[in-house]
Amino acid sequence: MYNKILFAEQVAAQQGFGLQSLLVFALLFVGMWFLMIAPQRKKQKEHVKMIQALKAGDEVVTSSGIFGTIANVKNDRFVLKIGDDTKIEIFKSYIQAKVGKK
């Protein structure tokens, strides 16, 4: 009889430990969400908004460090003028920042 009570207490302790560890993992996930994922999503939304607001004549820098002026806006890319007679096409997602306007 005493062994059954002792066994029942051990099982209850193990189940409580499982619930506690699950709670710890949930708290870690929530903490990681607020410290890492949420700020990254906010930054990504701001980048998409900046890309949508760009128009011909805006001066930009690409993710590879090329400075240029937007000459033409196409569906999924920009035509950048990077020299007097030099133009390149680049995907919109590769624009890192708007520098200024001429």
MDTraj code that builds the backbone (N, CA, C; nanometers):
import mdtraj as md
import numpy as np

residues = "MET TYR ASN LYS ILE LEU PHE ALA GLU GLN VAL ALA ALA GLN GLN GLY PHE GLY LEU GLN SER LEU LEU VAL PHE ALA LEU LEU PHE VAL GLY MET TRP PHE LEU MET ILE ALA PRO GLN ARG LYS LYS GLN LYS GLU HIS VAL LYS MET ILE GLN ALA LEU LYS ALA GLY ASP GLU VAL VAL THR SER SER GLY ILE PHE GLY THR ILE ALA ASN VAL LYS ASN ASP ARG PHE VAL LEU LYS ILE GLY ASP ASP THR LYS ILE GLU ILE PHE LYS SER TYR ILE GLN ALA LYS VAL GLY LYS LYS".split()
xyz = np.array([
    [0.0822, -0.1188, 0.0000],
    [0.0000, 0.0000, 0.0000],
    [0.0870, 0.1258, 0.0000],
    [0.1913, 0.1221, 0.0825],
    [0.2812, 0.2368, 0.0915],
    [0.3534, 0.2594, -0.0416],
    [0.3869, 0.1491, -0.1109],
    [0.4542, 0.1597, -0.2398],
    [0.3637, 0.2234, -0.3448],
    [0.2331, 0.1939, -0.3412],
    [0.1396, 0.2535, -0.4357],
    [0.1291, 0.4040, -0.4149],
    [0.1275, 0.4498, -0.2922],
    [0.1202, 0.5934, -0.2621],
    [0.2482, 0.6627, -0.3080],
    [0.3616, 0.6011, -0.2798],
    [0.4904, 0.6565, -0.3200],
    [0.4990, 0.6654, -0.4722],
    [0.4531, 0.5599, -0.5425],
    [0.4539, 0.5596, -0.6877],
    [0.3624, 0.6694, -0.7428],
    [0.2441, 0.6862, -0.6845],
    [0.1493, 0.7886, -0.7278],
    [0.2092, 0.9279, -0.7099],
    [0.2823, 0.9503, -0.6018],
    [0.3461, 1.0802, -0.5788],
    [0.4564, 1.1052, -0.6819],
    [0.5313, 1.0016, -0.7176],
    [0.6363, 1.0166, -0.8176],
    [0.5773, 1.0486, -0.9545],
    [0.4694, 0.9827, -0.9903],
    [0.4031, 1.0088, -1.1184],
    [0.3500, 1.1519, -1.1210],
    [0.2897, 1.1958, -1.0143],
    [0.2377, 1.3323, -1.0079],
    [0.3509, 1.4336, -1.0187],
    [0.4636, 1.4071, -0.9555],
    [0.5785, 1.4978, -0.9626],
    [0.6325, 1.5042, -1.1048],
    [0.6375, 1.3902, -1.1741],
    [0.6868, 1.3892, -1.3111],
    [0.5919, 1.4640, -1.4037],
    [0.4630, 1.4503, -1.3846],
    [0.3664, 1.5215, -1.4669],
    [0.3751, 1.6714, -1.4421],
    [0.3940, 1.7122, -1.3191],
    [0.4095, 1.8532, -1.2874],
    [0.5347, 1.9099, -1.3503],
    [0.6425, 1.8318, -1.3518],
    [0.7663, 1.8754, -1.4143],
    [0.7476, 1.8941, -1.5646],
    [0.6705, 1.8061, -1.6291],
    [0.6428, 1.8193, -1.7722],
    [0.5657, 1.9459, -1.8019],
    [0.4701, 1.9789, -1.7187],
    [0.3928, 2.1009, -1.7365],
    [0.4797, 2.2243, -1.7155],
    [0.5681, 2.2186, -1.6178],
    [0.6576, 2.3311, -1.5917],
    [0.7541, 2.3520, -1.7079],
    [0.8081, 2.2452, -1.7620],
    [0.9009, 2.2597, -1.8739],
    [0.8283, 2.3127, -1.9975],
    [0.7052, 2.2715, -2.0185],
    [0.6263, 2.3234, -2.1292],
    [0.6015, 2.4725, -2.1112],
    [0.5741, 2.5143, -1.9904],
    [0.5533, 2.6558, -1.9609],
    [0.6810, 2.7362, -1.9857],
    [0.7949, 2.6809, -1.9498],
    [0.9231, 2.7489, -1.9726],
    [0.9481, 2.7658, -2.1222],
    [0.9233, 2.6608, -2.2006],
    [0.9412, 2.6714, -2.3455],
    [0.8465, 2.7745, -2.4061],
    [0.7246, 2.7802, -2.3583],
    [0.6282, 2.8791, -2.4082],
    [0.6759, 3.0204, -2.3755],
    [0.7262, 3.0418, -2.2560],
    [0.7773, 3.1739, -2.2185],
    [0.9002, 3.2121, -2.3006],
    [0.9875, 3.1157, -2.3287],
    [1.1033, 3.1426, -2.4133],
    [1.0605, 3.1816, -2.5545],
    [0.9608, 3.1128, -2.6077],
    [0.9117, 3.1464, -2.7414],
    [0.8523, 3.2861, -2.7451],
    [0.7726, 3.3207, -2.6450],
    [0.7129, 3.4547, -2.6394],
    [0.8223, 3.5607, -2.6283],
    [0.9231, 3.5349, -2.5452],
    [1.0341, 3.6296, -2.5325],
    [1.1097, 3.6455, -2.6625],
    [1.1349, 3.5346, -2.7323],
    [1.2054, 3.5423, -2.8597],
    [1.1213, 3.6179, -2.9624],
    [0.9917, 3.6007, -2.9594],
    [0.9035, 3.6716, -3.0520],
    [0.9174, 3.8220, -3.0340],
    [0.9115, 3.8693, -2.9100],
    [0.9168, 4.0130, -2.8860],
    [1.0558, 4.0713, -2.9076],
    [1.1596, 3.9920, -2.8899],
    [1.2950, 4.0446, -2.9038],
    [1.3531, 4.0299, -3.0442],
    [1.3063, 3.9320, -3.1205],
    [1.3678, 3.9072, -3.2506],
    [1.2708, 3.9149, -3.3677],
    [1.1620, 3.8450, -3.3606],
    [1.0745, 3.8300, -3.4769],
    [0.9914, 3.9552, -3.5019],
    [0.9318, 4.0116, -3.3993],
    [0.8459, 4.1287, -3.4181],
    [0.9228, 4.2487, -3.4739],
    [1.0419, 4.2836, -3.4222],
    [1.1156, 4.3961, -3.4821],
    [1.1568, 4.3702, -3.6271],
    [1.1900, 4.2454, -3.6597],
    [1.2281, 4.2124, -3.7966],
    [1.1095, 4.2288, -3.8909],
    [0.9915, 4.1877, -3.8481],
    [0.8716, 4.2045, -3.9317],
    [0.8402, 4.3511, -3.9530],
    [0.8585, 4.4332, -3.8483],
    [0.8339, 4.5764, -3.8598],
    [0.9306, 4.6392, -3.9599],
    [1.0574, 4.6003, -3.9521],
    [1.1584, 4.6517, -4.0442],
    [1.1272, 4.6095, -4.1876],
    [1.0811, 4.4867, -4.2062],
    [1.0476, 4.4376, -4.3390],
    [0.9290, 4.5153, -4.3975],
    [0.8275, 4.5445, -4.3158],
    [0.7124, 4.6221, -4.3633],
    [0.7541, 4.7626, -4.4032],
    [0.8447, 4.8248, -4.3277],
    [0.8938, 4.9583, -4.3621],
    [0.9711, 4.9553, -4.4936],
    [1.0481, 4.8486, -4.5175],
    [1.1242, 4.8360, -4.6414],
    [1.0301, 4.8218, -4.7609],
    [0.9278, 4.7412, -4.7473],
    [0.8301, 4.7243, -4.8555],
    [0.7596, 4.8565, -4.8848],
    [0.7253, 4.9306, -4.7811],
    [0.6604, 5.0608, -4.7983],
    [0.7533, 5.1581, -4.8701],
    [0.8824, 5.1573, -4.8360],
    [0.9801, 5.2447, -4.9011],
    [0.9949, 5.2075, -5.0484],
    [0.9997, 5.0780, -5.0797],
    [1.0128, 5.0318, -5.2186],
    [0.8919, 5.0760, -5.3012],
    [0.7731, 5.0660, -5.2442],
    [0.6520, 5.1034, -5.3167],
    [0.6441, 5.2536, -5.3416],
    [0.7086, 5.3331, -5.2576],
    [0.7032, 5.4785, -5.2722],
    [0.8086, 5.5331, -5.3686],
    [0.9034, 5.4494, -5.4124],
    [1.0085, 5.4974, -5.5027],
    [0.9520, 5.5267, -5.6410],
    [1.0089, 5.6287, -5.7033],
    [0.9659, 5.6675, -5.8382],
    [1.0869, 5.7129, -5.9179],
    [1.0686, 5.7381, -6.0459],
    [1.1775, 5.7819, -6.1333],
    [1.2349, 5.9134, -6.0805],
    [1.3676, 5.9186, -6.0768],
    [1.4369, 6.0380, -6.0288],
    [1.4894, 6.0244, -5.8867],
    [1.4450, 5.9245, -5.8133],
    [1.4937, 5.9037, -5.6773],
    [1.6332, 5.8420, -5.6805],
    [1.7210, 5.8888, -5.5921],
    [1.8548, 5.8331, -5.5815],
    [1.8535, 5.7255, -5.4732],
    [1.9068, 5.6073, -5.5072],
    [1.9019, 5.4932, -5.4169],
    [2.0392, 5.4264, -5.4087],
    [2.0532, 5.3387, -5.3105],
    [2.1701, 5.2521, -5.2992],
    [2.1207, 5.1080, -5.2933],
    [2.1909, 5.0200, -5.3657],
    [2.1515, 4.8801, -5.3683],
    [2.2168, 4.8060, -5.2532],
    [2.1766, 4.6812, -5.2330],
    [2.2339, 4.6009, -5.1257],
    [2.3807, 4.5679, -5.1520],
    [2.4256, 4.5795, -5.2764],
    [2.5666, 4.5546, -5.3081],
    [2.6488, 4.6834, -5.3043],
    [2.5857, 4.7965, -5.2722],
    [2.6587, 4.9218, -5.2553],
    [2.6665, 5.0088, -5.3785],
    [2.5864, 4.9814, -5.4789],
    [2.5870, 5.0614, -5.6007],
    [2.4891, 5.1769, -5.5839],
    [2.5381, 5.2993, -5.6062],
    [2.4527, 5.4170, -5.6020],
    [2.4025, 5.4449, -5.7427],
    [2.2767, 5.4845, -5.7529],
    [2.2208, 5.5165, -5.8831],
    [2.0913, 5.5936, -5.8700],
    [2.0456, 5.6424, -5.9833],
    [1.9197, 5.7156, -5.9910],
    [1.8202, 5.6319, -6.0688],
    [1.6997, 5.6214, -6.0186],
    [1.5973, 5.5418, -6.0863],
    [1.5571, 5.6125, -6.2143],
    [1.5779, 5.5440, -6.3279],
    [1.5424, 5.5999, -6.4572],
    [1.4042, 5.5548, -6.5013],
    [1.3673, 5.4332, -6.4633],
    [1.2397, 5.3774, -6.5065],
    [1.1942, 5.2752, -6.4025],
    [1.0636, 5.2675, -6.3822],
    [1.0058, 5.1694, -6.2902],
    [0.9306, 5.0665, -6.3727],
    [0.9708, 4.9409, -6.3583],
    [0.9016, 4.8316, -6.4265],
    [0.8218, 4.7538, -6.3228],
    [0.7604, 4.6460, -6.3662],
    [0.6735, 4.5676, -6.2797],
    [0.7445, 4.5143, -6.1559],
    [0.8537, 4.4427, -6.1764],
    [0.9250, 4.3795, -6.0653],
    [1.0681, 4.4297, -6.0492],
    [1.1052, 4.5334, -6.1237],
    [1.2425, 4.5830, -6.1173],
    [1.2505, 4.7314, -6.1501],
    [1.3662, 4.7862, -6.1210],
    [1.3965, 4.9251, -6.1518],
    [1.5076, 4.9291, -6.2559],
    [1.5077, 5.0326, -6.3375],
    [1.6199, 5.0616, -6.4254],
    [1.6963, 5.1741, -6.3576],
    [1.8216, 5.1451, -6.3194],
    [1.9040, 5.2432, -6.2497],
    [2.0053, 5.3029, -6.3454],
    [2.0196, 5.4334, -6.3391],
    [2.1249, 5.5022, -6.4139],
    [2.2407, 5.5183, -6.3166],
    [2.3523, 5.4490, -6.3445],
    [2.4666, 5.4527, -6.2530],
    [2.5846, 5.5301, -6.3100],
    [2.5748, 5.5734, -6.4336],
    [2.6791, 5.6525, -6.4983],
    [2.6161, 5.7363, -6.6076],
    [2.7006, 5.8102, -6.6808],
    [2.6481, 5.8967, -6.7868],
    [2.5694, 5.8181, -6.8914],
    [2.6249, 5.7095, -6.9388],
    [2.5584, 5.6278, -7.0402],
    [2.5377, 5.4842, -6.9934],
    [2.5344, 5.4640, -6.8630],
    [2.5251, 5.3279, -6.8088],
    [2.3959, 5.3107, -6.7303],
    [2.3187, 5.2122, -6.7733],
    [2.1945, 5.1783, -6.7028],
    [2.1944, 5.0294, -6.6739],
    [2.1403, 4.9922, -6.5591],
    [2.1271, 4.8513, -6.5231],
    [1.9849, 4.8276, -6.4737],
    [1.9412, 4.7027, -6.4864],
    [1.8112, 4.6637, -6.4312],
    [1.8368, 4.5834, -6.3050],
    [1.7582, 4.6118, -6.2020],
    [1.7775, 4.5445, -6.0738],
    [1.6400, 4.5151, -6.0134],
    [1.6279, 4.3995, -5.9487],
    [1.5030, 4.3662, -5.8815],
    [1.4744, 4.4676, -5.7715],
    [1.3489, 4.4953, -5.7494],
    [1.3100, 4.5928, -5.6478],
    [1.3580, 4.5547, -5.5085],
    [1.3637, 4.4272, -5.4801],
    [1.4027, 4.3827, -5.3464],
    [1.5496, 4.4091, -5.3144],
    [1.6313, 4.4377, -5.4161],
    [1.7731, 4.4635, -5.3933],
    [1.8025, 4.6106, -5.3624],
    [1.7028, 4.6944, -5.3612],
    [1.7214, 4.8338, -5.3211],
    [1.7268, 4.8354, -5.1687],
    [1.8340, 4.8928, -5.1156],
    [1.8508, 4.8945, -4.9701],
    [1.7934, 5.0198, -4.9069],
    [1.8188, 5.1360, -4.9681],
    [1.7719, 5.2601, -4.9068],
    [1.7612, 5.3701, -5.0112],
    [1.6785, 5.4673, -4.9810],
    [1.6675, 5.5874, -5.0627],
    [1.7681, 5.6878, -5.0064],
    [1.8539, 5.7407, -5.0945],
    [1.9587, 5.8315, -5.0503],
    [1.9121, 5.9757, -5.0558],
    [1.8533, 6.0148, -5.1635],
    [1.8076, 6.1523, -5.1806],
    [1.7482, 6.1676, -5.3177],
    [1.7195, 6.2909, -5.3545],
    [1.6603, 6.3173, -5.4846],
    [1.7397, 6.4276, -5.5526],
    [1.7704, 6.4082, -5.6823],
    [1.8419, 6.5103, -5.7575],
    [1.7528, 6.6273, -5.7864],
])
top = md.Topology()
chain = top.add_chain()
for i, resn in enumerate(residues, 1):
    res = top.add_residue(resn, chain, resSeq=i)
    for name in ("N", "CA", "C"):
        top.add_atom(name, md.element.get_by_symbol(name[0]), res)
traj = md.Trajectory(xyz[None], top)
